Amino acid sequence: MPALKAPSPYSSLIDLDDLSPAGITEILDRAKAFHAEPPPRDLLRDVSVVNLFFEASTRTYTSFALAEQRVGADVVALPPGSSSLGKGETIADTALTLAAMGVRVIVTRHPHSGFPARLAESFAGHVINAGDGRHAHPTQALLDLLTLETEFGKLAGLRVALVGDILHSRVARSNAIGLRAMGAEVTLVGPRTLLPDSMGGDGPRVARDLDAVLPHVDAVMLLRIQHERIASAVLPSLDDYARNYRLDARRLALLPKHAIVMHPGPYNRGVELTEDVLRYPGWRYAQQVSHGVYVRMAVLDFLVNG
Ligand code: NCD
């Protein structure tokens, strides 16, 4: 018999608003502890995890796979195109099938916003959203929070600018939610056509003039233009975009000395950044990627073991 749906309020991680600030802190603390000292390899012994990715991924996929190995889970990967969802099976039936085999965790990425939430409704186990459409990417936001906290020793009061294609970015949405929940001050910067009208509630600050924002931030998070999700009419010219929003040597010089620059990857040289950024002492891309593995180990442990 498959287990009944887990009663824990944290049975799935679809976006960061599934977590309280205390829950976010707990995951970050666990990730830091795992970073300092590798946890026992049997943390998730006998727990079966399926990686169900319907969209290309280098970083996130590898990072989850390594995290699952390091906590000792039994891992099955279903590469895109190989699941029976393509044969007309419903999401609910896929969930039932995997649960009946004893799968406890599904890590999923999908081009459609809402897929992981639908799966979680039917699955008697834990669903972890590894990125859905333009909706959410909670583990990316957690690794970004960990990178900021490691750098500054706190999140509350930090001033963070998210720059670029905010409208189509699940990374921007999840970061805005997580950063604000932890007391950071978020400014969204980009051209009018790539900014949302609202992010809900008393939403984050929105600005169009990047040069005016840069002197007043502790961190800049650059975002890729999500061409695969953009109608061409939204972005008239890449040259215009680069002129106004590309981070280059001149703009780096506007930042306070202590400021760091982040990017979820994959980054596009010449579009949202120049090579100067890759040589900037505060460029934290590699730290972000490295933190990703620990954060994902912590999320797996948190959901499965409580
Ligand atoms: C991002 C994604 O896929 O949402 N990449 C990632 O997970 N590190 C960002 C992007 O594709 O631009």
Residues whose N, C-alpha, C, O or C-beta is under 5 A from the ligand:
A	BS01	NCD	R59 T60 G131 H137 R224 P264 G265 P266
